[in-house]
Amino acid sequence: MTTNKPEPGTPEFDKWLANKAKGWSKELFSKDKPPEIAELESGVIAGPKNIEDIMPEKTIAEDIAIDKEEKPNLKRVK
């Protein structure tokens, strides 16, 4: 694999990109699951590096803000 990136749209670029993707895949699939999610089913996992970043306690305020933005502004009529 060369260190210089060939011009996009050329056969050399396609070969370079395929080799780079193989390297990324080999690295990605050689990693072990973190202990926090080891009991989950097998498969590919994508997300933040730190599982603490997606814990519900950290997202509650954000979820409430999103709900307020998306909630239609309806007035009650008696």
C-alpha positions as CSV (number, residue, x, y, z in Angstrom):
1,M,0.0,0.0,0.0
2,T,1.5,3.4,-1.0
3,T,1.5,6.4,1.3
4,N,0.7,8.8,-1.6
5,K,-3.0,9.0,-2.4
6,P,-3.6,8.6,-6.2
7,E,-6.0,10.9,-8.1
8,P,-9.7,10.0,-7.5
9,G,-11.4,8.4,-10.5
10,T,-8.3,6.4,-11.6
11,P,-7.8,2.7,-11.4
12,E,-4.8,3.3,-9.1
13,F,-7.1,5.2,-6.7
14,D,-9.6,2.4,-6.7
15,K,-6.9,-0.1,-5.8
16,W,-5.4,2.2,-3.2
17,L,-8.9,2.7,-1.6
18,A,-9.6,-1.1,-1.6
19,N,-6.3,-1.8,0.2
20,K,-7.0,1.0,2.7
21,A,-10.5,-0.4,3.4
22,K,-9.0,-3.9,3.9
23,G,-6.6,-2.5,6.5
24,W,-9.4,-0.6,8.3
25,S,-11.6,-3.7,8.3
26,K,-8.9,-5.9,9.6
27,E,-8.2,-3.4,12.5
28,L,-11.9,-3.0,13.2
29,F,-12.8,-6.6,13.3
30,S,-9.8,-7.6,15.4
31,K,-10.9,-5.5,18.4
32,D,-12.6,-7.1,21.4
33,K,-15.9,-5.9,22.8
34,P,-15.6,-3.7,25.9
35,P,-16.7,-5.5,29.1
36,E,-19.8,-3.2,29.5
37,I,-21.3,-4.7,26.3
38,A,-19.7,-8.1,26.3
39,E,-22.9,-9.9,27.2
40,L,-24.7,-8.5,24.1
41,E,-25.2,-10.6,21.0
42,S,-22.4,-10.8,18.5
43,G,-22.2,-8.4,15.6
44,V,-20.7,-5.2,14.5
45,I,-21.0,-2.3,17.0
46,A,-20.6,1.3,16.1
47,G,-20.8,4.3,18.4
48,P,-18.8,6.5,20.7
49,K,-15.5,5.2,22.1
50,N,-16.8,5.7,25.7
51,I,-20.2,4.0,26.5
52,E,-20.7,6.5,29.3
53,D,-21.4,9.1,26.6
54,I,-24.7,7.3,25.7
55,M,-26.0,6.5,29.1
56,P,-29.6,7.7,29.6
57,E,-28.6,9.9,32.6
58,K,-26.5,12.1,30.3
59,T,-29.1,12.4,27.5
60,I,-32.3,13.1,29.5
61,A,-31.9,16.9,29.4
62,E,-31.1,16.7,25.7
63,D,-34.1,14.5,25.0
64,I,-36.4,16.9,26.8
65,A,-35.1,19.8,24.8
66,I,-35.7,17.9,21.5
67,D,-39.2,16.9,22.6
68,K,-40.0,20.5,23.3
69,E,-38.8,21.6,19.9
70,E,-40.7,18.9,18.1
71,K,-43.9,19.2,20.1
72,P,-46.5,21.1,18.2
73,N,-47.7,24.4,19.7
74,L,-51.3,23.5,20.3
75,K,-53.7,25.5,22.4
76,R,-56.5,24.0,24.4
77,V,-59.9,25.3,23.4
78,K,-62.8,25.0,25.8
